[in-house]
Amino acid sequence: MSTTAGARSATALFAFDDATLARLAQRQGTPGFFYRAAVAGQAWSALRAALPARVRVAYAVKANPHPRLLALLADLGAAFDCASEGELRAAAAALRAAGAPPLPDAASSAPARLFFAGPGKQDRELLLAVALGARVQAEGWEDLQRLDALLRGGPPLAVNLRVHPAGGVEEERRILGGAGPSAFGVDEEDVPALLARAADLAHVRIVGLHVFAASNQRDAARLLATHAMVLDLARRLYERHDLRLGLVDLGGGLGVPYAADESPLDTDVLGAGLAVLLARHAWFSGELLLEPGRFLAAGCGVYLTRVVRTKISRGVRFAILQAGLNHLLRPALTGQPFPVRLVEDAGRGSCGPVTLAGPLCTSLDRLGDVALPELRPGDLLAFGMAGAYGATEAMTAFLSHPPAGETWVETD
C-alpha cells in the first residue's frame, strides 16, 4: 500500500508529534491552524508515483487555497482546479512564480494548468479564465452560449463539458447529492441534444468531458467503478456523436481517513486500475485528469485550541473551547468530527465521552461527540486532518470572534 497523506498511523493524523504541537501553541498562541509543508509534498509525490503517465493531477483549490500550499504544488508540477475568480488569480500567481511554461492557446486540445468550474459563472469570470489560459468546465448550454458571444476572432475556444451522471459514488454523509437533481453540469440524458445545439457555435469547441461523481472515497475499487462509468459514457459520446475528446476529467473524490480505524485509500490499486481502464479504451488516446483536494491537503494541517471551561449538564460532559464552527465548520456540515486528541495527556487515565462546544451563542456550535480523557481549563486539544476544509470553510465572521491564525512549518 502506498504511503500517502492518508496512509499514516493514528499519531500521524495530526502532522506533528505532541512536543512540537505544544511548542507551536506556546510560540504562536491558540487557536490556530498549523501546517507541515513536507507532508503535503509527500502526499503529492506518492500519488504522482502511483498514477500512469497519462493521468494528470489538478489540485482542487477549494480544499485549501493558502498561497504557500499553492506555491509548493505549482513547483511540483500540479495543475489547479478553480471554482472562483479568487482561486483563478491565486493559482495563476503560483504558476507564474514557479516559472510555469506558457499555457496552451485557445485552440489547443492539450490540457491547461488551470481549470475553471462552477455552476454560476459570470461574464467577467469567463473572460478572466480565457485571459489566463484556463480550460473552462462548461456547466451547460448557458456557459457555451455566453462564451461564444464573448469571443470574437481567432480559433474556437477549447472547453470541457461537465456532465451530471446517472450514477456515482458518494461519501457516507450527503455532500454531492447523488444521482438526483443537481445544480451541476448537464444531466447525462440531455447531453445528445446539447451536443447538437453546440455544433452550430462558431467560437467554442467541446474537446473534453468533466464528471465529478465521488467525494472522500477511500475504497479504490469503488472509485475505479465510477471512473469506468465515466469512460464508458465518453465512449458512447464518441461512437454515437463523434465527440473527439483530448481529455476526460474524472473529478475528485480521493478520500482520507478521519479516524484511526479507517483504512486509507490504496493509491497503488487506484493507479493500476486506471492503467487497465486506459488499455481497455483503446479508442481514447488523450489524457485523464484527477482533481484531488483533501487528499493532498488534509494531512498537512492541524488545528490547535485550548479548553476554556468544562461542565456537566444533565449527565453530559461538555468542554467549551476557544473557538468552534467559526473556525471548523465541517463537523456541522457532515456530522463527522475531525480526529481530536489531548496534547501531552500523560496520567489522565481512560477516555470517556465528551461533547466539544465552541464559545458562540448558538446551540449549533459543536465540534463533535468524542472520547477523551478528563479535560481541564487550559488543556490543549489538537484536531487532525485539518489541512483541508478548515480555515476557509469556516464561518469566520459569525458573531465577530477573531479569525484563526495560519502558520506554515517549512522544516521537520
Secondary structure, DSSP 8 states (H G I E B T S, - for coil): ----SSSS-TGGGGSS-HHHHHHHHHHH-SSEEEEEHHHHHHHHHHHHHHS-TTEEEEEEGGG---HHHHHHHHHHT-EEEE-SHHHHHHHHHHHHHTT------TT--S--SEEE--TT--HHHHHHHHHTT-EEEE-SHHHHHHHHHH--SSS-EEEEEEEE-S-----SS-SS-TTS--SSSEEGGGHHHHHHHHTT-SSEEEEEEE----SSB--HHHHHHHHHHHHHHHHHHHHHH----SEEE----B---SSTTS----HHHHHHHHHHHHHH-TT--SEEEE--SHHHHGGGEEEEEEEEEEEEETTEEEEEES--TTT--HHHHHS----EEETT-TT--S-EEEEEE-SSSSTT-EEEEEEES---TT-EEEE-STTSSSGGGS-TTGGG----EEEEE---
